[in-house]
Amino acid sequence: MSDPAVLFQYDLYPERVVRMGKVTKIETDRGTFALKETKLSKEQMDRILFIEDRFEQLHFESYVPLVRTKYGDSFVFTGTGVAYLTPWVGGVEGQSAQKEENLILSLAELHGYTARDQAFSEEVIKQSYQKMTLMRESRQFEMEKYVNSIEKRIYLSPFELTFVTHFHQLMKYCDLAKTRLDNWYEQVVEAKRYRSVFCHGKCSPSHYVMNGGKGYFINFERSVVDTPVRDLAYFIRSSVHPFQFNPVTTTGHITRYETQFSLLEEEKELLASYLYFPETVFNSVLLFNENRQSWPHIKHVRLFTKKIEVMNGIHNVLQSF
């Protein structure tokens, strides 16, 4: 995507254009830029602008800013969505482990800069608790229906047999997730406190780039004001590679985050609740049944088994958390 009408808004005349996933790399005599076309609501655009303004006030530099058009606009309407431009920041520098270490420190810095105590409302907390409980119970019920349906068969496929074998263990993790969520609710109500931060919204290694030894967040399209646990849980899940998982790495991420921004006790309970719930394992059932990637059966079994191992490793991490 390099619509000349869009580039004209920035007075950019490309020497080379390279499509890289959802972003187009634009090389010009004025420098190299990243152009992205997406669908954003007015609320999302306003939030991005507000966050950028706030970052400038706080002197928070670990993000890639938007480039204004020659008319001073931050977004260009394309007819099918909006486009925005940022400086191009190289995204291949450094090892993955180093990148993740930088990311978690930048995330803690972001949360520390923007943390704010919210006016306590037991009704709001109760609604959040009930909504999360209902969503998880619904997901759990889907899996119970699935296991009941396949247990009635005489012959089970290797994947189905593997799922049935581990089903009670998965229910145990659901129970632990519920217990930690209950603890969070009780502690928040007792302490009568709740704090929020600017959350990136999709805090994963793919939305963090390194350049010159420094790291920068990109893509604040899903940013929101919420508990810091939202970003932290998303990052931990997105940084886990089932076939290369090491619980020590997860423990290190949490420890490194807390050196910059300490979690409250009730926030630790909420994080544990998020990480205990086996959503990624449940997703394997959908992945198997739809098989959009046309994977061989054994690949589904291996991935499912590895995800169970990840859950067991996370359980070991959370036992002392």
Stockholm file with secondary structure:
# STOCKHOLM 1.0

chainA/1-321         MSDPAVLFQYDLYPERVVRMGKVTKIETDRGTFALKETKLSKEQMDRILFIEDRFEQLHFESYVPLVRTKYGDSFVFTGTGVAYLTPWVGGVEGQSAQKEENLILSLAELHGYTARDQAFSEEVIKQSYQKMTLMRESRQFEMEKYVNSIEKRIYLSPFELTFVTHFHQLMKYCDLAKTRLDNWYEQVVEAKRYRSVFCHGKCSPSHYVMNGGKGYFINFERSVVDTPVRDLAYFIRSSVHPFQFNPVTTTGHITRYETQFSLLEEEKELLASYLYFPETVFNSVLLFNENRQSWPHIKHVRLFTKKIEVMNGIHNVLQSF
#=GR chainA/1-321 SS CCCHHHHHTTTCCCSEEEEETTEEEEEETTEEEEEEEECCCHHHHHHHHHHHHHHHHHTCCSBCCCBCCTTSCSCEECSSSEEEEEECCCCCCSCHHHHHHHHHHHHHHHHHHHCEECCCCHHHHHHHHHHHHHHHHHHHHHHHHHHHHHHTSSSCCHHHHHHHHHHHHHHHHHHHHHHHHHHHHHHHHHHTCCEEEEECSSCSGGGEEEETTEEEECCCTTCEEECHHHHHHHHHHHHCCGGGCCHHHHHHHHHHHHHHSCCCHHHHHHHHHHHHSCHHHHHHHHHHHHCTTCCCHHHHHHHHHHHHHHHHHHHHHHTTC
#=GC SS_cons         CCCHHHHHTTTCCCSEEEEETTEEEEEETTEEEEEEEECCCHHHHHHHHHHHHHHHHHTCCSBCCCBCCTTSCSCEECSSSEEEEEECCCCCCSCHHHHHHHHHHHHHHHHHHHCEECCCCHHHHHHHHHHHHHHHHHHHHHHHHHHHHHHTSSSCCHHHHHHHHHHHHHHHHHHHHHHHHHHHHHHHHHHTCCEEEEECSSCSGGGEEEETTEEEECCCTTCEEECHHHHHHHHHHHHCCGGGCCHHHHHHHHHHHHHHSCCCHHHHHHHHHHHHSCHHHHHHHHHHHHCTTCCCHHHHHHHHHHHHHHHHHHHHHHTTC
//
